[in-house]
Amino acid sequence: MFQKNDENYIYELVSKNIKRLREQKGLTQNQLAEKMGYSTQFISNIESKKNHQTFSLGTLWRIALVLDIDVALLFEDSKNSDEE
């Protein structure tokens, strides 16, 4: 995991939360992508540990809408977001 003083930290944190929350909602990457009008590859890249896909606040807003969550949950830094 990146250190908090590394800008990649926020991408890694949000990526983990997206994956965790998507799985909690019982959605596959493909299902999330379809509901958002995005490609599955884009969602896969967002959730990837190897390739940090950049994304806009608008993308995060859309993800939150589809997952029916408060967008702030995507930035939650907790022990639960570290579960693999």
C-alpha positions as CSV (number, residue, x, y, z in Angstrom):
1,M,0.0,0.0,0.0
2,F,1.2,3.5,-0.8
3,Q,2.0,5.9,2.0
4,K,-0.4,8.8,2.6
5,N,2.2,11.3,1.3
6,D,2.2,9.6,-2.1
7,E,-0.5,10.9,-4.5
8,N,-1.1,7.3,-5.6
9,Y,-2.4,6.6,-2.1
10,I,-5.8,8.1,-2.8
11,Y,-6.2,6.1,-6.0
12,E,-5.4,2.9,-4.2
13,L,-7.7,3.7,-1.3
14,V,-10.6,4.6,-3.5
15,S,-10.0,1.5,-5.8
16,K,-10.1,-0.8,-2.8
17,N,-13.3,0.7,-1.6
18,I,-14.9,0.5,-5.0
19,K,-14.1,-3.1,-5.3
20,R,-15.2,-3.9,-1.7
21,L,-18.5,-2.0,-2.0
22,R,-19.2,-3.4,-5.5
23,E,-18.8,-6.9,-4.2
24,Q,-20.9,-6.2,-1.2
25,K,-23.7,-5.2,-3.5
26,G,-23.3,-8.4,-5.4
27,L,-22.2,-6.8,-8.7
28,T,-19.5,-8.0,-11.1
29,Q,-17.2,-5.5,-12.8
30,N,-19.2,-6.0,-16.0
31,Q,-22.5,-5.3,-14.3
32,L,-21.2,-2.1,-12.7
33,A,-19.7,-1.0,-16.1
34,E,-23.0,-1.6,-17.9
35,K,-25.0,0.3,-15.4
36,M,-22.6,3.2,-15.6
37,G,-22.2,3.1,-19.4
38,Y,-18.5,2.5,-19.1
39,S,-16.3,-0.4,-20.3
40,T,-15.6,-3.4,-18.2
41,Q,-11.9,-2.7,-18.9
42,F,-12.2,0.8,-17.4
43,I,-13.7,-0.6,-14.1
44,S,-11.1,-3.4,-14.1
45,N,-8.3,-0.8,-14.4
46,I,-9.8,1.3,-11.6
47,E,-9.8,-1.7,-9.3
48,S,-6.3,-2.9,-10.4
49,K,-3.5,-3.1,-8.0
50,K,-0.9,-2.9,-10.7
51,N,-2.2,-0.2,-13.0
52,H,-3.6,2.9,-11.3
53,Q,-6.3,4.2,-13.6
54,T,-7.0,7.9,-13.0
55,F,-10.7,8.8,-12.8
56,S,-12.7,12.0,-12.4
57,L,-15.0,13.1,-9.5
58,G,-17.8,12.6,-12.0
59,T,-16.9,8.9,-12.3
60,L,-16.9,8.5,-8.6
61,W,-20.3,10.2,-8.4
62,R,-21.6,7.8,-11.0
63,I,-20.2,4.8,-9.1
64,A,-21.8,6.0,-5.9
65,L,-25.1,6.4,-7.7
66,V,-25.0,2.9,-9.1
67,L,-23.9,1.4,-5.8
68,D,-26.5,3.5,-4.0
69,I,-24.0,4.8,-1.5
70,D,-22.8,8.2,-0.2
71,V,-19.7,9.1,-2.3
72,A,-17.8,9.8,0.9
73,L,-17.7,6.0,1.5
74,L,-15.3,5.7,-1.4
75,F,-12.8,7.8,0.6
76,E,-13.2,5.9,3.8
77,D,-9.8,4.9,5.3
78,S,-10.5,2.1,7.6
79,K,-9.3,-1.4,8.4
80,N,-12.3,-2.8,6.5
81,S,-11.0,-1.3,3.3
82,D,-7.8,-3.2,3.6
83,E,-9.5,-6.6,3.6
84,E,-8.6,-8.7,0.6
